[in-house]
Amino acid sequence: MGLEFGHDLGLRRALRGLPLSPLVTGYRHLVAQQKSLGFRHIGDALVERGRVLRVLDGVFEERAGRRWHHIGADRLHQMGAARDATYRPFLALLEAVQLQDPAALRRVLLYQLVELLQDHPQGSGPGAAVTLGVCPSEAAALVRAAAACHGLTGEQRCAAEELEDAWANGKVRRAARLAALLPMGGGEDALLRRRCADIAALVAEADDALDAAREAERSGDSRAAEDSFLDAARLASDCPRALLALVRLHRPAGNGSTGPGGVLTACHASETVSVSLRSGHPAADGGPERRAVRLTRVPGGPTGIAEIAGASSAAGWVDRNPPFGQEVRYAVFPLRDGRIDGPPVVSDILLVAPEVSALRSATGPGRIDAAWTEPSRALGVQVVLEGPDGPVDGIEVRTGALTATGLEVGAHVLRLRCRYRSPDGTVVESAGTDHHVTVRPWPAPVHRLDATAGQGSVHFSWSGGQDADVRLVSWPAGPPEPGTELTHDPARPWPAPLPWRAVADGLEPPPGSVTRVSALAVLGPHAVTGPSLLVECPPAVAGARVERVTAGRARITFDWPAETGQVAATVAQDGASAVHRVTRSTYVREGMYVNVTPSAFSVSLSAAPRTTDAVIVPPVGGATRVPADIVVSYRVVPGPRRGLRRGPGLLRVSLSCPGEVPDDVPEFVLVARAAGGRDPIRPLNHTDGTTLIRLDGSALPVGRPVELPLPAGLRPPYVLRGFLLGDGAAAVRLDEPSPTTLVVR
């Protein structure tokens, strides 16, 4: 059996020569997947590494025991089910190629092997074919055939690979141009020769239809001309003369087709053009197959035709790359089996000059800030701002934004036009877009905020905020920067005014609070934030008690306030004040003591502030007043001794009072009680015994003792004791002598 190309090996449609074209639709897509998987040719996907293929008489894979198995659609399906998921899509694509044409798989494989051998440095030897996975017994024959095959240039190879796609899509004119680049008549590739002959026949038939259409048009038979142009378009869907003639015969007479009532509308959508058919029209509802094309008018040149990819008559079409600065028209043709099957629906002329997008604006006090997105192909944007009195000068325009200040209150119109370069070099402008903005009055901001603290209250004052409702607020998440402009938004309302109770001296903050108070100037729906300051009202100190304990010392007790680390005691005495601080641990361990003089004094307690830069508001609560240390002292002076007995003794009473003597100095009473036993019992109160002496408080001068004789007639032993009686007794300290000196025996 011969192993050379040119022998009839018995396989149906066996090749008599190597293929010059794969003649498979979607070949470029197949090659892209092949290269992404790292395959040199499609045969690498058909056998395991180390195995070889036979290609001269069909595609066979080597099995165990030197057995050969033909690779057909069933085998490709088995391979796809057994291989990794990475390779399944590619094997499914090869299976579709094999099902389309049983000879296509071998044809594609031979086409790729010939290309690799012709480009291989050692392609003239059988070893090159063996390295590509070809069976050594067929390597020499394949190499000789590849050497004798016509070598294609890069341009020819591209034409050979795109030819079948152009033919399958009805683009006969393009197929004819591609066929003209290939070797004359398809060379020794019989299938390619037949395809080139078919293309030439259709081109001739389409030319005859065009000639008949032009003749009918010259004779005035528009119906016959349209039928002939449709025949030419059916034969060659990419025939520009047929397409342009059909558009010319069916273009809209007026400007209504681009409007809302037009059958086919074309309008700008950002930097694209949106094309849509009117719902309910037969052109839109006649069937799912449609073909949309763009016709570009170039002054002094031919009209360009470009197909709009991704066509969908249900949702319309999007021209993603329209020619900016040029006039275009769109046409939609009905299709049947991929071929043009009727006259088109045509839009009106559209100048591709899109407007700016995402136009937004914000206003401030006499100010407009605007921003937009400029089309990438625009030369620039012309901006005009008109106010209530006409155009506004001196606006600051930047790329994609503007700022206008010093504006009057009222309605303003912002007009923007995009400029584009046309094909003849002139500058064209878009239709323009108007943006209406109203400048409203804004409040004057508060420039300065001050606070004066009182006892339990704080008084606020400020400067600025003329003609505005100035509110004192506390922002939940911290105040904005002063001067921040705000517009009322129900979703993000401004904070309510401070809920502090109003008192005569201002506002009363809650004890224990630390508040950042901010000024907010409000006028209608607008507001401007002002300065802030921190106000702290430490918690009140309850249960305060102050008592003199020893000469020159006083003890202070109180209930420790919660969340306070330190308490301060302010002692005011003799026109001066001193602050004493104590921590909680020290207070619990040692208590709190202060040095004082005998004069009256007051003690004010407050929790220490938690902040260092706040306005401190002392909580409501009076100071604890401690009166002066008024002392009434008495002594019993024994009488002179007379033999074995003493004579009557004397009572010496003195008054000590710093400062002015009060009017309610208590009465002094001396009481005697009979003593029995070795341990006499002292009188418990002024009624527990016999009253010996009563001395009115007004009779006690300061610093001069009063001496009174003790009454005679009492038989010893007895115990003496003095008491203070009257309303002022609690405020006077009684200095008693040693109890032993008060026992008379």
Disulfide bonds with the S-S distance in Angstrom:
none
